[in-house]
């Protein structure tokens, strides 16, 4: 049987998979976690906390909260399993770690930190790596200032040419908050922070306008916002338990008060630590039939004074935690193994965009299992052609080597572009499809593995592309070489596709010293991807036929984090700001820094000791 035809075609308009200007699909619930020291970041172990101390956590959270103060976005702190950065899995909502992961390790000193924006093809989205080889603190760079820019990058905001912006590419002294242009940038992506639905037209900040509800998910929208709720004590009630949960939802530090009908405060509790920001309080001796009130507000003077929260009021019982409703895992019955028995999927939305349009959990029940899905592109999406971006990834980072084919009702297979294929996660794209038509997706393990997986499909009016670097033919006696240059340390995403009847092609990346920075291979009719962190410099990619067969190949490359990251020096000097800064009203006093904003930054620190690992790759 001939190998499936694989084609890469350039169409307009197209998106680079990782780019600025793309918000997180669920901006109101973006999670963040700190990779434990020892977590693999490429070839090195994270040492963020060992090098910078526990205060680094607060600086990271304060930087993200500064953006959340003005945009309709929440950052919820969650635990981290310690899996290596880039481990395959869900781009957003992976239970093993946050959507945004923060770590640190020594990097070349041309960057203070690097961050990948939200992207459609791998699990590096939002990951922030601090360069622990440069000095932060008194006499060095201000960590909060560097992190302000990286937090902006993680949320989808690119560099700014305005020196007043925290997104200005070059470090120019300590900053205390966002400029007017920065605020406009975050609101352009996520909108301004919105009041919760319980505010109504008159708000619920007083006893007279209190909301009667015992289970709510709400929001402290500004540091002056107050939310008031009321409840009537039942005949048999002996006590009431009030639980405010912010962990995993936002960085809000809140104050909760219980009041009687006259407005007298009976109990109060305040939290000031964004890493432990849940509140539970109980009160007994309540009068049956009487109305009492619960008031939620910001902790006074806190930099974390806004954010989402869940509130529960329980009478005469302990409060159970709020849990998300998760759709059940599809049972593997073997009944969707053909085109005719394909499982139908319903569109979650009608408008195309970066959010998932279709999705389910399923399983390859046994080696060789094949699953078919049927989906109909909504007719309202477009009058012209659309693209279908499909991703399958193994649960818990398992290397299922999933493969994906898209077919029409007759069984004809469409040519597909490989966007990523790293063993755990496979993303392919089919272009030129029609709105209103039904398509079938076949997925299976290329290596015959069994296990649970997640399926997601996104209908788009544009197309995603990884820019072509080289294309050609390799044989038993001839290879192909091409070069590329990185102007700044960063992450690159490479895709290698092979065409031919049989055989395997291999691509090897080497730096100027001839050291191998990475290698990967693709079988005929397949594609494979590699994510690698490289220092600034020139690289050579050599592509050869491993099997000796004549094979066509295409090599594509996208720079994910270049030129992301605050650069230590501005070679043109420090120009005067063009717009005045606009610090958040809830910001605490700026950290002490010996470098005032009007003075040039210090010279870069000396290079770190030689790295025993290949210097071009993390």
ABEGO torsion letter per residue (X at the ends): XBBBBBBBBBBOBBBBABBBGBBBABAABBBBBBBBBGBBBEABBBAAAAAAEAAAAAAAAAAAAAAAAABBBBBBBBBBAGBBBGBBEBABGBAABBABBBBBBBBBAABABBBBBBBAABAABGBBBBBAABBBEBGBBBAAAAAAAAAAAAAGBBBBABAABAABABBAEBBAEBBAAAAAAAAAAAEBBBBBAAAEAAEAABAAABBBBABBBBBBABAABBBBBBBBBBAABABBBBBBBABGABABBBBBBBBBAAGBBABBBBBABAABABBBBBBBGBBBGBBBBBBBBBBBGBABABEBBBBBBBBGBBBBBBBBBBBBBBBBAGAAABAAABBBBBBABABBEABBABBBBBBBABBGBBBBBBBBBBAAABABBBBBBBBBBBBGGBBAGBBBBBBBAAGBBBBBBBABBAGABBBBBBBGBBBGBBBBBBBBBAAGBBEBBBBBBBBBABBBBBBBABBEBBBAABBBBBBBBBABBBBBBBBBBBBEABEBBBBBBBBAAGBBAEBBBBBBGBBBBBBBBBBBEBBBBBBBBAAGBBBBBBBBBBBAAOBBEBBABBAAEBBBBABBBBBBAABBBBBBBABBAABBBBBBBBBBBBBABBAABX
